[in-house]
Amino acid sequence: MKMVLDDAAGLNLVTAYEPGRVRIRGKVHPTSLLVFPRELQTDWDATDVGSLSSRLLQAITARKPELLILGTGEQQRFPDPRIFIPLMDAGIGYEVMDNTAACRTFNILLGEGREAALALLSDPPR
């Protein structure tokens, strides 16, 4: 699914998404990555909802975004709510949705000038 046509002044907008991979600023990345307005973290250890932990969210709280958009694969899956305690303690809002909706929402937030973070996970292994 094509998202946008340009990179909006150097922001990490998602220009295309398909299951298992995402295109940001002309480069294709596998899912399971963190995206900030001007930074990518492609070595994030979370792979699917089952691997998500409070410790892994520290990479997000350290950057202090207003909001985290968590994409949980091709379907919306809700992780254990306790993992979000570090975000709540830091005053960071969060939304959980499927990856396609997460990419669209992240682009809208960046277009509004918001400091958002996008975390994309893969589907759980079968």
C-alpha positions as CSV (number, residue, x, y, z in Angstrom):
1,M,0.0,0.0,0.0
2,K,1.5,3.3,-1.1
3,M,1.3,6.0,1.6
4,V,2.8,9.3,0.5
5,L,4.9,10.6,-2.4
6,D,7.6,12.7,-0.7
7,D,9.7,12.7,2.4
8,A,8.3,16.0,3.9
9,A,11.5,17.9,4.6
10,G,13.5,15.0,6.0
11,L,10.8,13.4,8.2
12,N,10.6,9.6,8.3
13,L,7.3,9.2,6.7
14,V,6.2,5.8,5.7
15,T,5.9,5.8,1.9
16,A,4.7,2.2,1.5
17,Y,3.8,-0.7,3.6
18,E,3.1,-4.4,2.9
19,P,3.1,-7.3,5.3
20,G,6.6,-7.8,6.7
21,R,8.2,-4.7,5.3
22,V,8.0,-1.0,5.2
23,R,9.5,1.7,3.0
24,I,10.8,4.9,4.7
25,R,12.7,7.5,2.8
26,G,13.3,5.2,-0.2
27,K,14.7,2.3,1.8
28,V,12.8,-0.9,2.6
29,H,13.0,-2.2,6.2
30,P,11.6,-5.4,7.7
31,T,9.0,-4.7,10.4
32,S,10.1,-4.9,14.0
33,L,11.6,-1.4,14.1
34,L,11.2,1.9,15.8
35,V,10.6,5.0,13.8
36,F,10.9,8.6,15.2
37,P,10.4,11.7,13.1
38,R,14.1,11.9,12.2
39,E,15.6,8.7,13.5
40,L,15.2,5.0,12.8
41,Q,16.1,2.1,15.2
42,T,16.2,-1.0,13.0
43,D,17.9,-3.2,15.7
44,W,14.9,-3.2,18.1
45,D,14.6,-6.6,19.8
46,A,10.8,-6.8,19.9
47,T,9.7,-9.1,17.1
48,D,6.0,-9.7,17.8
49,V,3.5,-8.8,20.6
50,G,4.6,-11.8,22.6
51,S,8.2,-10.5,22.8
52,L,7.2,-7.0,23.8
53,S,8.3,-5.9,27.4
54,S,8.6,-2.8,29.5
55,R,12.4,-3.0,29.1
56,L,12.0,-2.7,25.3
57,L,9.8,0.3,25.7
58,Q,12.7,2.2,27.4
59,A,14.1,2.9,23.9
60,I,10.9,5.0,23.4
61,T,10.7,6.7,26.8
62,A,14.3,7.9,26.5
63,R,13.3,10.0,23.4
64,K,10.1,11.4,25.1
65,P,7.7,11.5,22.2
66,E,4.1,12.7,22.8
67,L,2.6,9.5,21.6
68,L,3.6,6.0,20.6
69,I,1.7,4.3,17.8
70,L,2.2,0.5,18.2
71,G,1.5,-1.6,15.1
72,T,1.0,-5.2,16.1
73,G,1.2,-6.9,12.7
74,E,-1.6,-7.6,10.2
75,Q,-4.1,-7.7,13.0
76,Q,-4.6,-5.6,16.1
77,R,-3.4,-7.5,19.1
78,F,-3.2,-6.1,22.6
79,P,-0.1,-6.8,24.7
80,D,-0.2,-7.2,28.4
81,P,-1.2,-3.7,29.7
82,R,1.5,-3.8,32.4
83,I,4.2,-3.3,29.7
84,F,2.9,0.2,29.1
85,I,3.6,1.4,32.7
86,P,6.9,3.1,31.7
87,L,5.0,5.1,29.0
88,M,2.3,6.1,31.5
89,D,4.9,7.1,34.1
90,A,6.7,9.2,31.5
91,G,3.4,10.9,30.4
92,I,3.6,9.3,26.9
93,G,0.3,8.3,25.3
94,Y,-0.1,5.2,23.2
95,E,-2.4,3.6,20.7
96,V,-2.4,0.0,19.5
97,M,-3.5,-0.9,16.0
98,D,-2.6,-3.1,13.0
99,N,0.5,-2.1,11.0
100,T,-1.3,-0.5,8.1
101,A,-3.4,1.8,10.3
102,A,-0.3,2.5,12.4
103,C,1.7,3.7,9.4
104,R,-1.1,6.0,8.2
105,T,-1.7,7.4,11.7
106,F,2.1,8.1,12.2
107,N,2.2,10.0,8.8
108,I,-0.8,12.1,9.8
109,L,0.8,12.9,13.2
110,L,4.1,13.9,11.6
111,G,2.2,16.0,9.1
112,E,0.6,17.9,12.0
113,G,4.0,18.5,13.5
114,R,3.6,16.1,16.4
115,E,6.4,14.3,18.1
116,A,5.3,10.7,17.6
117,A,7.0,7.4,17.6
118,L,6.0,4.3,15.5
119,A,6.8,0.8,16.6
120,L,6.1,-1.9,14.1
121,L,6.0,-5.5,15.0
122,S,5.7,-8.7,12.9
123,D,3.0,-11.2,13.1
124,P,3.6,-14.0,15.7
125,P,5.3,-17.1,14.3
126,R,2.9,-19.9,13.3
